[in-house]
Amino acid sequence: MSNMNTNRTIPRRASMALCMALALAALPALGAEYRFTPEPTYTPDAAREIYKPLLDYLSKATGETFVLVAPPNYSAYWRDILKPDITDFSYDEAHFADYRIQHSQFIPLVRKAETTTYTLLANTDFEGKDTNALLGSSIATMPAPSLGYALLMQFFPDPVQQPRILSTATSWRDTVQIVFGGDADAAIIPSWIAGADGYPNLVTIKTSRSFAGTAILASPSVPEDVRNKVREALLNVEGAPELGEVLLELGISRLVPASPKDYAGDQQMLSGFYGYK
């Protein structure tokens, strides 16, 4: 009797194992996991919420998995840029993009179609005045070495005659709120934000030169086929309605192909900051 029970159990187990194997084979293959690191223009918690739809879209479009690496601040971000294996994809302004391209052989995939400029805004007491009027005043910005901070150093190159730089903002829009709160007289922000949000109670003091739009770059360690899938997906974001809010938040009307020549020479904006080489 014992042998008969054993004989029945063996085929049953074999049948269950076969069913499990067939079920596993029917599951979609899981792609590799890739890290996506944007500049810290938001707090880590805000960044996770803002970029989630984009990373979900890339995961669905490519069959790979994309996870956000949200740096806590610009100091940490700049330190990590010096480590070429710290991320797989990045979302960088022109000066960081050029640095990654030249020093770590990152490959630019796409960029915002619009060029980037920064605008120095001040309260209405400074209407009709130039940057010299802000000497001795306070200007709010994101911390160094953000592009806005670097541009302020160009606007005020004399270290003896500079305004007080308040680099405590947690987003570019926050710099304007610091002015509204009375803790600063002026703020520097990306011009697209100034145009989109509109600040009729602030006046424009100066607008910077133009840079190529913010870029998404890939590490050279990312396989070429994955880079191509990501590029193709990003060039078609206009056809993804689920990305409407994130594109609006990032000031992206559309993405276009990017090349190293778009950013050639922009890394010089970093030359005055510790760690540049």
QUIFEN-V588618 format. One record per residue. N is the residue number from 1. OMEGA is omega in whole degrees, -180 to 180 (999 if undefined). Layout:
<<N/OMEGA> <N/OMEGA>>
This chain:
<<1/179> <2/-179> <3/180> <4/178> <5/-180> <6/-179> <7/178> <8/-175> <9/-176> <10/177> <11/-180> <12/178> <13/180> <14/179> <15/178> <16/-180> <17/179> <18/179> <19/179> <20/-180> <21/179> <22/179> <23/179> <24/-180> <25/-179> <26/-180> <27/178> <28/180> <29/179> <30/180> <31/178> <32/179> <33/-179> <34/-179> <35/178> <36/-175> <37/175> <38/172> <39/-178> <40/179> <41/173> <42/172> <43/179> <44/180> <45/179> <46/180> <47/180> <48/179> <49/-176> <50/-174> <51/-177> <52/180> <53/179> <54/-179> <55/175> <56/179> <57/-180> <58/179> <59/-179> <60/-175> <61/-174> <62/-175> <63/175> <64/178> <65/-179> <66/-180> <67/-178> <68/168> <69/-173> <70/180> <71/-178> <72/-177> <73/-178> <74/178> <75/178> <76/-179> <77/180> <78/178> <79/-177> <80/177> <81/180> <82/177> <83/-171> <84/-177> <85/-173> <86/180> <87/180> <88/177> <89/179> <90/176> <91/-166> <92/167> <93/-170> <94/-174> <95/177> <96/179> <97/-180> <98/180> <99/180> <100/-179> <101/-174> <102/-173> <103/-177> <104/177> <105/173> <106/-176> <107/177> <108/-179> <109/-179> <110/176> <111/172> <112/-178> <113/-178> <114/173> <115/-179> <116/168> <117/176> <118/-178> <119/176> <120/-179> <121/179> <122/177> <123/-170> <124/175> <125/-176> <126/-179> <127/180> <128/-178> <129/180> <130/-175> <131/-180> <132/-180> <133/-178> <134/177> <135/-177> <136/177> <137/-179> <138/178> <139/179> <140/179> <141/168> <142/-175> <143/174> <144/-2> <145/174> <146/-178> <147/177> <148/178> <149/-180> <150/179> <151/176> <152/178> <153/175> <154/178> <155/-177> <156/-173> <157/-178> <158/-177> <159/180> <160/-179> <161/179> <162/172> <163/176> <164/-177> <165/177> <166/-175> <167/-178> <168/-177> <169/179> <170/173> <171/179> <172/177> <173/179> <174/179> <175/179> <176/179> <177/176> <178/176> <179/-180> <180/179> <181/178> <182/-179> <183/177> <184/179> <185/-175> <186/178> <187/174> <188/-178> <189/173> <190/-175> <191/-180> <192/177> <193/178> <194/-180> <195/-177> <196/-176> <197/-179> <198/180> <199/-176> <200/179> <201/173> <202/-180> <203/180> <204/177> <205/-177> <206/174> <207/-175> <208/171> <209/-177> <210/173> <211/173> <212/-176> <213/179> <214/-172> <215/167> <216/-176> <217/179> <218/174> <219/177> <220/179> <221/178> <222/-179> <223/-176> <224/-179> <225/177> <226/177> <227/-178> <228/179> <229/180> <230/179> <231/-178> <232/180> <233/-178> <234/178> <235/-178> <236/-178> <237/180> <238/180> <239/-179> <240/-176> <241/180> <242/-180> <243/-176> <244/-176> <245/-178> <246/178> <247/177> <248/-179> <249/-178> <250/179> <251/-178> <252/173> <253/175> <254/178> <255/-179> <256/179> <257/180> <258/177> <259/180> <260/-177> <261/178> <262/-172> <263/-175> <264/177> <265/-175> <266/178> <267/178> <268/175> <269/-179> <270/-169> <271/-179> <272/-176> <273/-178> <274/178> <275/-180> <276/177> <277/999>>
